[in-house]
Amino acid sequence: MKRAMVLLGALSVIALSARANIIDFDNDPGAGYQFYFRGGPNKQVLDDVNRVSGLPIKQINIAFFNANTFNVDVTLYVYDATGAGGGVGNLLYTASLSGIPNGAFQLQFGTPNIAAGIQNLWIGLSASADRAGMLLSPNPYPNPGTSADVFAWDDDGNGMIDSNDYWFFGGNPVANFAIEVLAVPEPASLIALGSGLMSLLALRRRKAQRV
């Protein structure tokens, strides 16, 4: 019985670690921001995000700055990269946060396990007023993940990304938006759970044979 309890404890640790969040794209150094992308009232600004996995996304964190003296509302957009040449494709998810005050913040958007099996995404925001937008990271390269330093900006405000709405800054800025994507490795959790059940069954069978 004691041996079974020890095994149960070890399996619980494995299962918990398997469920722990991982980050499969990160370009948020946490400090040193110098610029923000003020896309304009309700105009989407997106960045290309190439994750290291295709795991379902649990949460998206985006560094944001509001230079206004009043609160603004922010909307998150997540697209796949099925557009021409890997451009903005299908809208996968959108969510909103209200009442973001003046200053710099890390906005956290919970997502219902979206983008499973999809590594290449476009992720970004729109704000309800000018002088508010995503902070630019001084970090030159995401780690983990990659990005081509290409931005999509609905500068004409027609609610979509057209072929002339893509921008490559060519190193000015060299960094991309400060985005963190956290994914939950559900397959690993299932493997850990399955291994635990198999081990318990083996223990019960061995005990039955000894009786």
SERO-4910 file (N, C-alpha, C, O; in steps of 0.05 Angstrom, whole numbers):
BEGIN
 pado doro    nc1    nc2    nc3   cac1   cac2   cac3    cc1    cc2    cc3    oc1    oc2    oc3
  Met    A     17    -24      0      0      0      0     18     25      0     13     44    -15
  Lys    A     38     24     17     56     48     19     70     52     -8     73     75    -17
  Arg    A     78     30    -21     91     33    -47     72     45    -68     80     61    -84
  Ala    A     47     36    -66     27     47    -85     23     77    -80     20     92   -100
  Met    A     24     86    -55     20    115    -49     44    131    -60     40    153    -71
  Val    A     68    120    -57     92    133    -68     90    136    -98     96    157   -109
  Leu    A     81    115   -111     78    116   -140     57    136   -148     60    150   -167
  Leu    A     35    137   -133     13    156   -139     24    185   -137     18    202   -153
  Gly    A     41    190   -116     52    216   -113     70    223   -136     69    246   -145
  Ala    A     87    205   -145    105    210   -167     89    216   -193     96    233   -208
  Leu    A     68    200   -197     52    204   -221     37    230   -220     33    243   -241
  Ser    A     29    239   -196     15    265   -194     34    288   -202     26    306   -216
  Val    A     60    286   -194     79    306   -201     83    307   -231     85    328   -243
  Ile    A     85    283   -244     89    282   -273     65    294   -287     68    310   -306
  Ala    A     41    287   -278     17    298   -291     15    328   -288      7    342   -307
  Leu    A     22    339   -264     21    368   -260     41    382   -278     35    403   -289
  Ser    A     65    371   -280     85    384   -297     77    382   -326     84    400   -341
  Ala    A     63    361   -334     54    359   -362     33    380   -368     30    388   -391
  Arg    A     17    387   -347     -4    407   -352      6    436   -349     -8    454   -355
  Ala    A     31    439   -340     41    466   -336     43    481   -362     48    470   -383
  Asn    A     39    508   -360     41    524   -384     69    524   -396     89    523   -381
  Ile    A     71    524   -422     96    529   -435     93    553   -453     70    561   -461
  Ile    A    115    566   -460    114    589   -478    127    580   -505    150    572   -505
  Asp    A    111    582   -526    122    574   -552    126    597   -571    132    593   -595
  Phe    A    123    621   -562    132    646   -576    134    667   -555    115    672   -540
  Asp    A    157    681   -554    161    702   -534    179    723   -545    202    717   -552
  Asn    A    170    748   -546    187    770   -552    182    793   -534    181    817   -542
  Asp    A    177    787   -508    172    807   -488    194    807   -467    195    790   -450
  Pro    A    213    826   -469    235    827   -450    227    838   -423    242    836   -404
  Gly    A    204    850   -422    194    861   -396    203    889   -390    193    901   -370
  Ala    A    221    900   -406    231    928   -401    245    938   -426    250    922   -444
  Gly    A    251    963   -426    267    975   -447    250    984   -471    262    990   -492
  Tyr    A    224    984   -469    207    993   -492    212   1022   -498    215   1039   -480
  Gln    A    213   1028   -524    217   1056   -533    195   1066   -551    192   1090   -554
  Phe    A    180   1048   -563    160   1056   -583    135   1040   -579    135   1019   -566
  Tyr    A    113   1050   -589     89   1035   -591     76   1040   -619     81   1061   -631
  Phe    A     61   1022   -629     49   1024   -655     20   1035   -652      2   1021   -645
  Arg    A     17   1061   -657     -9   1074   -655    -24   1070   -681    -23   1088   -699
  Gly    A    -38   1049   -684    -50   1042   -709    -73   1060   -717    -80   1062   -740
  Gly    A    -86   1073   -697   -109   1090   -703   -134   1077   -691   -134   1053   -686
  Pro    A   -155   1094   -687   -179   1084   -675   -191   1060   -689   -198   1061   -713
  Asn    A   -193   1037   -675   -205   1013   -685   -193   1001   -710   -206    987   -725
  Lys    A   -167   1007   -715   -153    996   -738   -134    974   -728   -117    979   -711
  Gln    A   -137    951   -740   -121    928   -732    -92    931   -739    -85    940   -761
  Val    A    -75    924   -720    -46    922   -725    -38    894   -717    -42    886   -694
  Leu    A    -26    879   -735    -19    851   -730     11    846   -736     23    860   -751
  Asp    A     21    825   -723     49    817   -728     49    787   -734     32    772   -724
  Asp    A     68    779   -751     70    751   -758     84    736   -735    105    745   -725
  Val    A     73    713   -727     82    698   -704     86    669   -713     67    656   -722
  Asn    A    110    659   -712    116    631   -719    123    616   -693    146    619   -683
  Arg    A    105    601   -683    108    587   -658    126    562   -661    130    552   -684
  Val    A    137    552   -639    154    528   -641    137    503   -639    148    481   -643
  Ser    A    112    505   -634     94    482   -632     67    488   -644     61    512   -651
  Gly    A     51    468   -648     24    472   -657      4    465   -635    -19    458   -641
  Leu    A     13    467   -610     -5    461   -587    -27    482   -585    -24    505   -594
  Pro    A    -50    474   -574    -71    494   -570    -63    516   -551    -49    511   -531
  Ile    A    -70    540   -558    -62    564   -542    -82    569   -520   -106    570   -524
  Lys    A    -71    572   -496    -87    577   -472    -89    607   -467   -110    617   -458
  Gln    A    -67    622   -471    -67    650   -464    -48    665   -482    -27    655   -490
  Ile    A    -55    690   -488    -38    708   -504    -33    733   -488    -52    746   -479
  Asn    A     -8    740   -484     -1    764   -469     12    784   -489     29    777   -505
  Ile    A      2    809   -488     13    830   -506     18    855   -490      1    865   -476
  Ala    A     43    866   -493     50    891   -479     36    914   -494     37    915   -519
  Phe    A     24    932   -479      7    953   -491     12    979   -476     17    980   -452
  Phe    A     10   1001   -492     13   1028   -481    -10   1046   -489    -17   1047   -512
  Asn    A    -21   1059   -469    -42   1079   -473    -31   1106   -465    -27   1112   -442
  Ala    A    -27   1124   -486    -16   1150   -480    -38   1171   -475    -32   1194   -470
  Asn    A    -63   1163   -476    -85   1181   -471    -90   1185   -441    -82   1168   -425
  Thr    A   -103   1206   -434   -110   1211   -406   -136   1197   -398   -145   1199   -375
  Phe    A   -148   1184   -417   -174   1170   -412   -170   1140   -418   -151   1132   -432
  Asn    A   -188   1124   -409   -187   1095   -413   -194   1088   -442   -210   1102   -455
  Val    A   -183   1066   -451   -190   1057   -478   -198   1027   -477   -191   1013   -458
  Asp    A   -211   1018   -497   -219    990   -501   -200    978   -522   -192    991   -541
  Val    A   -194    952   -518   -175    939   -535   -187    912   -545   -200    898   -529
  Thr    A   -183    906   -570   -193    881   -582   -170    865   -593   -153    875   -607
  Leu    A   -169    840   -585   -149    821   -595   -159    807   -620   -182    801   -622
  Tyr    A   -140    802   -639   -146    787   -663   -125    766   -667   -101    771   -665
  Val    A   -134    741   -674   -116    720   -680   -124    708   -707   -147    698   -710
  Tyr    A   -107    708   -727   -112    697   -753    -92    675   -759    -70    674   -748
  Asp    A   -100    656   -777    -80    638   -787    -66    651   -811    -74    673   -819
  Ala    A    -46    638   -822    -30    650   -843    -36    636   -870    -17    628   -884
  Thr    A    -61    634   -876    -69    621   -901    -74    640   -923    -83    633   -945
  Gly    A    -68    666   -919    -71    686   -940    -48    683   -961    -30    667   -958
  Ala    A    -50    699   -982    -30    697  -1003     -2    701   -992      4    721   -978
  Gly    A     16    682   -999     43    684   -990     47    681   -960     66    691   -949
  Gly    A     28    669   -946     29    667   -917     18    691   -903     25    696   -879
  Gly    A      2    707   -917     -9    731   -905    -33    725   -887    -38    702   -881
  Val    A    -46    746   -878    -68    743   -859    -91    727   -872   -100    734   -894
  Gly    A    -99    706   -859   -119    688   -870   -145    689   -854   -158    710   -852
  Asn    A   -153    666   -843   -179    663   -829   -177    674   -800   -157    669   -786
  Leu    A   -198    688   -792   -199    697   -764   -206    673   -747   -226    660   -750
  Leu    A   -187    667   -728   -191    644   -710   -203    652   -683   -218    637   -671
  Tyr    A   -198    677   -675   -208    684   -648   -206    715   -645   -188    728   -656
  Thr    A   -225    725   -630   -224    754   -623   -236    757   -595   -254    742   -587
  Ala    A   -225    776   -580   -235    781   -553   -229    810   -546   -212    822   -558
  Ser    A   -243    821   -526   -240    849   -519   -235    853   -489   -244    837   -473
  Leu    A   -220    874   -483   -216    883   -456   -224    912   -455   -218    928   -473
  Ser    A   -238    920   -434   -248    947   -431   -234    962   -409   -225    951   -389
  Gly    A   -233    989   -413   -224   1007   -391   -194   1005   -385   -187   1005   -362
  Ile    A   -177   1004   -406   -148   1003   -401   -139   1032   -396   -141   1049   -413
  Pro    A   -128   1038   -372   -121   1066   -365    -95   1075   -378    -82   1060   -393
  Asn    A    -87   1099   -372    -62   1110   -382    -38   1094   -371    -38   1087   -348
  Gly    A    -18   1089   -389      6   1076   -380     11   1051   -396     -2   1045   -415
  Ala    A     32   1036   -387     40   1011   -400     31    987   -384     33    987   -359
  Phe    A     21    967   -398     10    944   -385     16    919   -402     21    921   -426
  Gln    A     16    896   -389     15    871   -404    -13    861   -404    -24    852   -383
  Leu    A    -26    862   -426    -54    852   -429    -53    822   -431    -37    811   -446
  Gln    A    -71    809   -417    -72    779   -417   -100    771   -427   -120    777   -415
  Phe    A    -99    757   -449   -124    747   -461   -125    716   -458   -109    702   -470
  Gly    A   -144    706   -443   -149    678   -443   -162    669   -469   -180    682   -479
  Thr    A   -153    646   -479   -163    636   -504   -173    607   -500   -160    592   -485
  Pro    A   -194    599   -513   -206    573   -509   -191    551   -525   -203    537   -542
  Asn    A   -165    548   -519   -149    527   -532   -151    529   -563   -158    509   -576
  Ile    A   -145    553   -573   -147    557   -602   -122    549   -617   -101    543   -604
  Ala    A   -123    549   -643   -100    545   -661    -86    519   -658    -61    517   -662
  Ala    A   -100    498   -650    -87    472   -648    -77    463   -675    -92    463   -694
  Gly    A    -52    454   -677    -41    445   -702    -31    467   -720    -23    462   -743
  Ile    A    -33    492   -711    -25    515   -728     -2    530   -715     -4    539   -693
  Gln    A     21    531   -730     44    545   -719     47    573   -729     57    590   -714
  Asn    A     39    579   -753     42    606   -765     16    622   -762     -5    615   -772
  Leu    A     18    644   -747     -5    660   -740      1    689   -745     24    698   -748
  Trp    A    -20    705   -745    -19    734   -744    -35    742   -719    -58    736   -716
  Ile    A    -21    756   -701    -34    764   -675    -31    794   -672     -9    805   -677
  Gly    A    -52    807   -663    -50    836   -659    -74    847   -645    -91    833   -634
  Leu    A    -76    874   -645    -96    889   -630   -107    912   -646    -96    921   -666
  Ser    A   -130    921   -637   -139    948   -645   -148    962   -619   -157    948   -600
  Ala    A   -145    988   -618   -153   1003   -594   -176   1022   -603   -179   1029   -626
  Ser    A   -191   1031   -583   -215   1048   -589   -208   1077   -594   -225   1093   -600
  Ala    A   -182   1084   -590   -174   1112   -594   -146   1113   -605   -131   1093   -604
  Asp    A   -139   1136   -616   -111   1141   -625    -93   1142   -600   -103   1143   -577
  Arg    A    -67   1142   -605    -47   1145   -584    -48   1121   -564    -45   1125   -540
  Ala    A    -53   1098   -575    -54   1073   -559    -47   1050   -578    -57   1049   -600
  Gly    A    -31   1031   -568    -24   1008   -585     -4    990   -573      5    994   -550
  Met    A      4    969   -587     23    950   -577     51    961   -575     60    976   -593
  Leu    A     65    955   -553     92    963   -550    111    947   -568    106    924   -574
  Leu    A    132    961   -577    153    947   -593    175    938   -574    184    953   -557
  Ser    A    184    914   -578    204    902   -561    232    910   -570    237    910   -594
  Pro    A    250    917   -552    278    922   -559    294    897   -565    316    897   -575
  Asn    A    281    874   -559    294    848   -565    295    843   -594    273    843   -607
  Pro    A    318    838   -607    318    836   -636    305    811   -647    296    810   -670
  Tyr    A    305    789   -631    294    764   -641    276    751   -620    283    751   -597
  Pro    A    253    740   -628    237    725   -609    253    700   -599    269    689   -614
  Asn    A    247    692   -574    259    668   -564    241    656   -542    240    668   -520
  Pro    A    227    635   -547    228    618   -572    211    630   -594    197    650   -590
  Gly    A    212    617   -617    196    625   -640    211    643   -659    234    650   -653
  Thr    A    199    649   -681    211    667   -701    190    686   -712    166    681   -708
  Ser    A    199    706   -725    182    725   -738    197    739   -761    221    743   -759
  Ala    A    183    745   -783    195    757   -806    196    787   -805    204    800   -824
  Asp    A    188    799   -781    188    828   -778    170    842   -799    175    864   -808
  Val    A    148    828   -805    128    839   -823    103    846   -807     94    830   -790
  Phe    A     92    869   -812     68    878   -798     45    881   -818     49    888   -841
  Ala    A     21    876   -808     -3    881   -824    -19    903   -809    -25    900   -785
  Trp    A    -26    924   -824    -39    947   -811    -63    955   -829    -59    963   -852
  Asp    A    -86    954   -818   -110    963   -832   -112    994   -832   -129   1005   -819
  Asp    A    -93   1006   -846    -90   1035   -844   -114   1050   -856   -118   1073   -849
  Asp    A   -128   1037   -875   -151   1051   -887   -177   1047   -870   -198   1058   -877
  Gly    A   -175   1030   -850   -198   1026   -832   -222   1012   -844   -245   1017   -835
  Asn    A   -217    995   -864   -240    982   -877   -247    955   -863   -264    941   -873
  Gly    A   -233    949   -841   -240    925   -826   -227    900   -835   -233    878   -826
  Met    A   -208    902   -855   -194    878   -865   -166    885   -873   -159    909   -877
  Ile    A   -150    865   -876   -122    869   -885   -121    864   -915   -124    841   -924
  Asp    A   -116    885   -930   -115    883   -959    -86    878   -968    -68    879   -951
  Ser    A    -82    874   -993    -55    867  -1003    -35    890   -999    -11    885   -998
  Asn    A    -45    914   -997    -27    937   -993    -24    946   -964    -14    967   -958
  Asp    A    -34    928   -946    -33    934   -918    -11    920   -903    -12    918   -878
  Tyr    A     10    911   -917     33    898   -904     57    916   -904     62    931   -923
  Trp    A     72    915   -882     94    933   -878    118    918   -868    116    902   -850
  Phe    A    142    923   -881    167    912   -871    185    935   -864    192    951   -882
  Phe    A    192    937   -839    208    960   -830    238    957   -835    252    977   -833
  Gly    A    247    933   -842    275    929   -849    294    937   -827    315    949   -832
  Gly    A    288    929   -802    306    935   -780    300    960   -765    314    966   -746
  Asn    A    279    975   -772    272    999   -757    242    999   -752    227   1010   -768
  Pro    A    233    987   -730    249    974   -710    257    946   -718    243    933   -734
  Val    A    278    936   -706    286    908   -713    269    888   -698    268    865   -706
  Ala    A    256    896   -677    240    877   -661    211    877   -669    201    895   -683
  Asn    A    198    857   -660    169    854   -665    154    861   -640    166    868   -619
  Phe    A    128    860   -642    111    866   -619    118    848   -596    126    824   -599
  Ala    A    115    858   -572    121    843   -548     99    823   -542     81    829   -526
  Ile    A    100    800   -554     78    781   -552     88    756   -539    110    746   -546
  Glu    A     73    745   -520     79    719   -508     55    701   -514     32    708   -509
  Val    A     60    678   -524     39    658   -529     44    634   -511     65    621   -513
  Leu    A     25    628   -493     28    606   -475     10    583   -484    -14    588   -488
  Ala    A     21    559   -487      5    537   -496      4    515   -475     24    512   -460
  Val    A    -17    500   -473    -20    478   -455    -15    452   -470    -31    446   -488
  Pro    A      5    436   -463     11    411   -477     -8    389   -469     -1    371   -455
  Glu    A    -33    390   -479    -53    370   -472    -44    341   -479    -49    323   -462
  Pro    A    -32    336   -502    -23    309   -508     -4    297   -486     -6    274   -480
  Ala    A     13    314   -476     32    305   -455     16    297   -430     23    278   -416
  Ser    A     -4    313   -424    -21    307   -400    -34    280   -403    -35    265   -384
  Leu    A    -45    275   -427    -58    250   -431    -39    226   -430    -46    205   -419
  Ile    A    -14    230   -440      6    209   -438     13    203   -409     15    180   -401
  Ala    A     16    224   -393     23    221   -365      0    207   -350      5    188   -334
  Leu    A    -25    215   -356    -48    202   -343    -50    173   -351    -55    156   -334
  Gly    A    -45    167   -377    -47    140   -386    -25    122   -374    -30     99   -367
  Ser    A     -1    134   -371     21    119   -359     14    113   -330     20     91   -320
  Gly    A      2    132   -316     -5    127   -288    -26    105   -285    -23     89   -267
  Leu    A    -46    105   -302    -66     84   -301    -54     57   -306    -61     37   -293
  Met    A    -37     55   -326    -24     30   -332     -7     20   -309     -8     -4   -303
  Ser    A      7     38   -295     24     30   -273      7     20   -249     14      1   -236
  Leu    A    -16     33   -245    -34     25   -223    -46     -3   -229    -48    -19   -211
  Leu    A    -53     -7   -254    -64    -33   -262    -43    -55   -258    -50    -77   -249
  Ala    A    -18    -49   -265      4    -68   -261      8    -75   -232     13    -98   -225
  Leu    A      6    -55   -214      9    -59   -186    -14    -77   -175     -9    -95   -159
  Arg    A    -38    -71   -183    -61    -87   -174    -59   -116   -183    -65   -135   -168
  Arg    A    -49   -120   -208    -46   -147   -219    -25   -162   -203    -28   -186   -197
  Arg    A     -2   -148   -197     19   -161   -182     10   -169   -154     16   -190   -144
  Lys    A     -6   -151   -141    -16   -157   -114    -35   -181   -115    -34   -197    -97
  Ala    A    -52   -182   -136    -71   -204   -138    -57   -231   -142    -66   -251   -132
  Gln    A    -34   -231   -156    -19   -255   -160     -6   -265   -135     -1   -289   -132
  Arg    A      0   -247   -116     13   -255    -91     -6   -267    -71      2   -282    -54
  Val    A    -32   -261    -73    -52   -271    -54    -56   -300    -58    -72   -312    -43
***
